[in-house]
Amino acid sequence: MTTIVRPYGDTLDDGAVQLSFTLPVPFGPRGREAARLFVEKLGFRHAEIVHAAPLSEGFSFYVAYGRTETSIDVDTIHVEEATGEKLYSMNEACEVIRARLGRKLVVVGACTGFDAHTVGIDAIMNMKGYNHHYGLERYQEVEAHNLGAQVPNEKLIDYAVKVNADAILVSQIVTQKDVHIRNLTELIELLEARGLRERFVVCAGGTRISNKLAVELGYDAGFGQGTYAEHVATFLIERLGVKHPGVRS
């Protein structure tokens, strides 16, 4: 079975696409034409610039429309997420933790490096949670430690050891020049250097984090856009139930 899809704007399969981008050219007629030609060189037909604005000296912003013949067979796409279709609710998660582990699940989380954006780690850990999804602090069978933002990787590891954590959660929102890759890699390298990698379940999260990327960097799982505390809790329960069935390392 194949399901071929193509983007559309007004009519199904018309291939209409909207793009926005910045060019290092001055705002003006030449800049607009440079933007239009750029879109055409990407392979789009009927390219037109529908919005242009100056940003600063020598830079300008554009919104373009174009059409493409490119299509995708969605039935050939395979994506490995950290959790399956079944997610534990907060109450279900607590029941399973009591039954499987016989103790509280200890989780330490932080936004590490120079990243000062706590929105991601707060959405997963804070009691109020996000978008009507409670955070791990509200789970009665979870001992959640949210260390906040701009936490050095060494400090996060030291704290996880201090409280005998089961899991470490790392949030990264700032991604300019792949700074999140370097910071996430450093954490894993520090854990390995200290012989602690297998002691914790380590998860990464953020708007640009996918499960595939996190696993490639040496993490157990990654949680990106559209994931909540239920996804994290479900994964930790399933992973810890396999690794440490009721026994603390």
RAGILIN-V387128 format. One record per backbone hydrogen bond with DSSP energy under -1.0 kcal/mol. CO is the residue of the C=O (numbers start at 0). NH is the residue of the N-H. Records with the same first field share a line. If there is no record, write none. Layout:
CO=NH  NH
//
This chain:
2=73
4=71
6=14
10=13
14=67
16=65
18=63
20=61
22=24  59
27=31
28=32
29=33
30=34
31=35
32=36
33=37
34=38
35=39
36=40
37=41
38=43
39=42
44=66
47=64
50=62
52=60
55=58
58=54
59=22
60=52
61=20
62=49  50
63=18
64=47
65=16
66=44
71=4
72=75
73=76
88=92
89=93
90=94
91=95
92=96
93=97
94=98
95=99
96=100  101
104=142
105=165  166
106=144
107=168
108=146
109=170
110=150
111=114
114=149
117=121
118=122
119=123
120=124
121=125
123=135
124=136
129=132
132=129
134=137
135=138
138=141
140=104
142=106
144=108
147=110
150=112
151=155
152=156
153=157
154=158
155=159
156=160
157=161
158=162
159=164
165=200
166=107
167=202
168=109
169=204
174=177
175=178
177=181
178=182
179=183
180=184
181=185
182=186
183=187
184=188
185=189
186=190
187=191
188=192
189=193
190=195
191=194
195=198
200=167
201=219
202=169
203=222
204=171
205=208
209=213
210=214
211=215
212=216
213=218
214=217
220=203
222=205
223=226
227=231
228=232
229=233
230=234
231=235
232=236
233=237
234=238
235=239
236=240
238=242
239=243
243=245
//
